[in-house]
C-alpha cells in the first residue's frame, strides 16, 4: 500500500493490520523517498518500504524477507 491514500493513510492501515494479525506482511510501495517516512512505516509494522521506481524488484525484496 502507499503512505498516502484517500480514506486512511498507509501507516495507520499497517498498524491496524499488524494488530489484527501480527504475522501479516505489509509492504509500503510509494514515491516518497523520505527516511522519516521509511522509519515511521517500519515502526508501524511494515515489513518493507519500496519506492515505486523500484517496483520491478518487489518480488526479490519480498523473497529476501
N, C-alpha and C positions, 0 to 999 in steps of 0.2 A: 504494500500500500504506500501511498505518498504521505508526506508530512502534512500537507495542506489539502484538505478535501472539503466538499461542500457542506456536509452536515456535521461532521465531527472530525477532529484532527487525528492524524496517524499516531501520535504519541498517546493520546487518551485511548484510542482503539487498541493499541498494543498492550497497554496496561490492563484493559478490560479482558482482552483475550487471554493474557497470561494469568490473570486472577481466576478466570473460569477454568482454564486448562494449562497448568504450569509446564506441561510437556510440549505445548504448541510451539511451533517455529514461526516467528513473524519476521518478515524482511521488509525494510523500508526501501523503496525504489523511488528516487527523487532527483530533481535538478539542483537541489540545494547542497552545494559543496561547502558546508559550514561545519567546522569542528565542534562548535557548541551544540548544534542540532544532532550531529552524529553521537556525541556523548549523551545527550538527553534521550535519544532513541534507544541506546543500549541500556541506559538506566531505567527506561520504561519497560524493558524486557525484550526489545528487538534482538533477534539472533544475528542480524546483519544489516548493513547500510550500504546500498548500492546506488551509484549515480546512473541516471538513465542513459548517459553516454556510454556506460559500461555494461549495458543490459545483455549484450552478446555473451558476457562472461558469467551470467547469473547461474546457469547450471553448474559450472565449475565452482563458483563460490558456495552455493548450497551444498554441493557434494563434499566440499572440504570441511564442512561443519558436521 
